[in-house]
Each structure stands twice: as structure tokens, then as C-alpha cells.
Amino acid sequence: PFERADISDFNLKPGELIAVVQSGNSLWRIARSTYGSGVLYTDIYTANIQKIKDPDLIYPGQTFILPPKK
């Protein structure tokens, strides 16, 4: 079942966004669509290291903070 993420659960800093993983997403694809370059997936991984055990394995429904582009 669909469950909407509650953004009040996140302590966002100015410029940060939230991404909810959809089926078929990867950190590379999220970085490419957000920052224009898939190589910046490492920024997403670093910002969410406590939630991501393996950057090659993310799951639908996971929520990640997307830091501002450097």
C-alpha cells in the first residue's frame, strides 16, 4: 500500500530536498535527475550513509535527503 512520507520527520537544512525511491530508481538516476550528473550519487550516499548499507541496493519507499549541489 502507498504511504506518503511525512516531511516533518526530516530536519532539512536550507537547499536540501527529499527523494522517495521509486521502482527502477538508483542513486545514479536520482543524482542525474536532481544534479544533472550521475557521478554525484556519492553526495546522496554520504548524506544518507546511515540508511544505505550498499549504494547498489536501494529499495522502493526509502526516503533520502538530497543535499544542495556543491
GUKOL-815652 format. One record per residue: residue in one letter; x, y, z of N, C-alpha, C in turn. Coordinates in steps of 0.05 Angstrom, whole numbers, plus 5000, padded with zeros to 4 digits. Layout:
<rs>
["A",[X,Y,Z],[X,Y,Z],[X,Y,Z]]
...
</rs>
This chain:
<rs>
["P",[5016,4976,5000],[5000,5000,5000],[5017,5025,5000]]
["F",[5007,5046,4989],[5021,5072,4987],[5020,5086,5013]]
["E",[5043,5096,5021],[5044,5112,5046],[5060,5137,5040]]
["R",[5049,5160,5044],[5062,5186,5039],[5083,5192,5061]]
["A",[5107,5200,5053],[5127,5207,5072],[5119,5233,5086]]
["D",[5124,5234,5112],[5118,5258,5128],[5144,5274,5130]]
["I",[5144,5298,5117],[5168,5314,5116],[5175,5326,5143]]
["S",[5157,5325,5162],[5163,5336,5189],[5182,5317,5203]]
["D",[5186,5293,5193],[5205,5274,5205],[5234,5280,5198]]
["F",[5237,5299,5179],[5264,5305,5170],[5272,5333,5180]]
["N",[5297,5335,5188],[5308,5361,5196],[5324,5372,5172]]
["L",[5310,5384,5153],[5322,5394,5129],[5336,5420,5133]]
["K",[5360,5422,5122],[5374,5448,5121],[5367,5463,5096]]
["P",[5371,5489,5095],[5365,5504,5071],[5377,5491,5046]]
["G",[5361,5488,5025],[5371,5477,5000],[5369,5447,4997]]
["E",[5363,5433,5019],[5360,5404,5018],[5332,5396,5008]]
["L",[5331,5373,4995],[5306,5362,4985],[5303,5333,4995]]
["I",[5280,5322,4992],[5275,5294,4999],[5268,5279,4974]]
["A",[5279,5255,4972],[5272,5237,4950],[5261,5211,4961]]
["V",[5238,5202,4950],[5227,5176,4957],[5233,5158,4933]]
["V",[5247,5136,4940],[5255,5117,4919],[5231,5104,4906]]
["Q",[5231,5104,4880],[5210,5090,4864],[5222,5065,4851]]
["S",[5206,5047,4844],[5216,5023,4830],[5232,5031,4805]]
["G",[5255,5020,4802],[5273,5026,4779],[5293,5048,4785]]
["N",[5291,5062,4808],[5310,5083,4814],[5336,5071,4823]]
["S",[5357,5086,4820],[5383,5080,4831],[5394,5107,4841]]
["L",[5415,5106,4857],[5427,5131,4866],[5437,5147,4842]]
["W",[5448,5133,4822],[5458,5147,4798],[5435,5162,4784]]
["R",[5412,5149,4780],[5390,5162,4766],[5379,5185,4782]]
["I",[5377,5182,4808],[5368,5204,4825],[5387,5228,4823]]
["A",[5413,5223,4824],[5433,5244,4822],[5432,5257,4795]]
["R",[5429,5241,4774],[5428,5252,4747],[5403,5270,4743]]
["S",[5380,5262,4753],[5356,5279,4750],[5356,5303,4769]]
["T",[5369,5301,4792],[5370,5323,4811],[5392,5343,4805]]
["Y",[5416,5332,4800],[5440,5349,4797],[5450,5352,4769]]
["G",[5440,5335,4751],[5450,5336,4723],[5473,5318,4717]]
["S",[5483,5304,4738],[5506,5286,4734],[5503,5262,4753]]
["G",[5503,5238,4742],[5501,5214,4758],[5524,5210,4777]]
["V",[5547,5220,4770],[5571,5217,4787],[5567,5228,4815]]
["L",[5549,5247,4817],[5544,5259,4843],[5527,5242,4862]]
["Y",[5523,5217,4854],[5508,5198,4872],[5523,5195,4898]]
["T",[5549,5199,4898],[5565,5197,4923],[5557,5218,4943]]
["D",[5547,5241,4934],[5537,5261,4953],[5512,5252,4967]]
["I",[5495,5239,4952],[5470,5228,4964],[5477,5205,4983]]
["Y",[5495,5188,4975],[5504,5166,4992],[5515,5176,5018]]
["T",[5533,5196,5016],[5546,5207,5040],[5526,5219,5059]]
["A",[5506,5234,5048],[5486,5247,5064],[5467,5227,5078]]
["N",[5466,5203,5067],[5447,5183,5078],[5461,5157,5085]]
["I",[5486,5158,5092],[5501,5134,5097],[5489,5116,5120]]
["Q",[5474,5129,5138],[5462,5113,5160],[5438,5097,5150]]
["K",[5427,5104,5126],[5404,5090,5115],[5412,5071,5092]]
["I",[5436,5074,5081],[5444,5059,5057],[5468,5041,5065]]
["K",[5463,5015,5066],[5485,4997,5072],[5502,4991,5048]]
["D",[5489,4989,5025],[5503,4984,4999],[5491,5003,4979]]
["P",[5508,5022,4967],[5497,5041,4948],[5485,5028,4923]]
["D",[5491,5003,4918],[5480,4989,4895],[5452,4977,4901]]
["L",[5444,4978,4927],[5419,4966,4935],[5402,4986,4950]]
["I",[5384,4999,4936],[5364,5016,4949],[5337,5005,4942]]
["Y",[5317,5012,4959],[5291,4999,4956],[5268,5019,4954]]
["P",[5248,5012,4938],[5225,5029,4936],[5213,5036,4964]]
["G",[5207,5061,4967],[5196,5070,4992],[5216,5083,5011]]
["Q",[5242,5077,5006],[5263,5090,5023],[5262,5120,5017]]
["T",[5267,5136,5037],[5269,5165,5034],[5297,5174,5040]]
["F",[5307,5192,5023],[5334,5202,5025],[5334,5232,5024]]
["I",[5352,5244,5039],[5357,5273,5038],[5376,5278,5015]]
["L",[5369,5297,4998],[5386,5305,4976],[5399,5332,4983]]
["P",[5425,5331,4988],[5439,5356,4996],[5440,5375,4972]]
["P",[5444,5401,4978],[5447,5420,4956],[5471,5413,4939]]
["K",[5469,5420,4913],[5492,5415,4895],[5515,5433,4903]]
["K",[5539,5421,4903],[5563,5436,4911],[5573,5453,4889]]
</rs>
